[in-house]
C-alpha cells in the first residue's frame, strides 16, 4: 500500500488496525488462515461491527480494507475467489467539511507568540496551511529546497507521491521569512536535516504536534469544536470558492485526483449562502419571528 500505491502512513496504519481486528474476530470463530475462511465468516464479522458502536463511516472503511486485502490475496495466489463479494457496504451520508469564517482565521493567526522560535514556527505553519491548502502530512514533509519564496510557490508531494506546485500568499511568505531568520536557527541541532519545520529537539515536526498546537491556539480564541489542520485546508478551499475561484483550479491546488472530491465545497458554499440568507434577509427574518 505504501510503496506500490503511495498511500499515506496514516492510511496504512488504519488499514493495519482494521485487519488485526478482523483477524482477532475470525480466530475466535475458529478460522485458521485466509484459505479456510468462508464468505459466511465475513458476514458474521460485518454483523459484529453493526452491533457495536462503530459508525457507518468507520464500518465502510473496514469493509474497504477487507476488499483491498482480498485483491492482494488473489494477486499473491493465496486465494482464488473474492470472498468479500457477498458483503454489502454500509451507506455513508455526505459529510460536509467544516470551515472557519475569515474573522476566526484572523484571530487564530494572531495567537502564536512571535517573541519565541516556536511561536514564529507555528505562525508560519498556520499561514502556510491557510494560504496554500496543504495537508498536515505535506507540511511535515516540506524541506527547505521545496520552498521558493522569491517566486512565491511551494513544491508539494501529496497522496500517491503526486507532485504539484502551490502558490504562497504574501502574509505566508513574510511569516516563513521571519521563521527562517529568527526561529529555525534556534531549533537546528547537529543532526537536523533539511526539513522546513523543526521540533524543539531539532527533528522534523510530527503531525501530532501540529494537531495539538492548532487545537491549543483554537481554544485560546474560543474555537474548540473539532478544530484540526484540515479545518484550515477546508477553509482555504471554501473561501476561494466563495470568492469566485474556478472549481478546477481549486482541485489542482488541493491535489485532488477526482473533481468529485472537490465538488463537496460547492455544497458547503451553498449551505453557507442559505444560512446567510435566512439570517439577514428581512422577509425571512420576519417570517421566522412570527413562527416562533
QUICORTA-V146968 format. One record per helix or strand of 2 or more residues. SS is the DSSP state (h for helix, s for strand). FROM is the first residue (numbers start at 1). TO is the last residue. If there is no record, write none. Layout:
SS|FROM|TO / SS|FROM|TO
//
This chain:
h|9|28 / h|39|50 / h|56|75 / h|102|109 / h|117|132 / h|136|141 / h|144|146 / s|147|148 / s|153|157 / h|159|161 / s|163|167 / h|170|182 / h|184|187 / h|207|220 / h|229|242 / h|247|254 / h|259|262 / h|264|280 / h|282|291
//
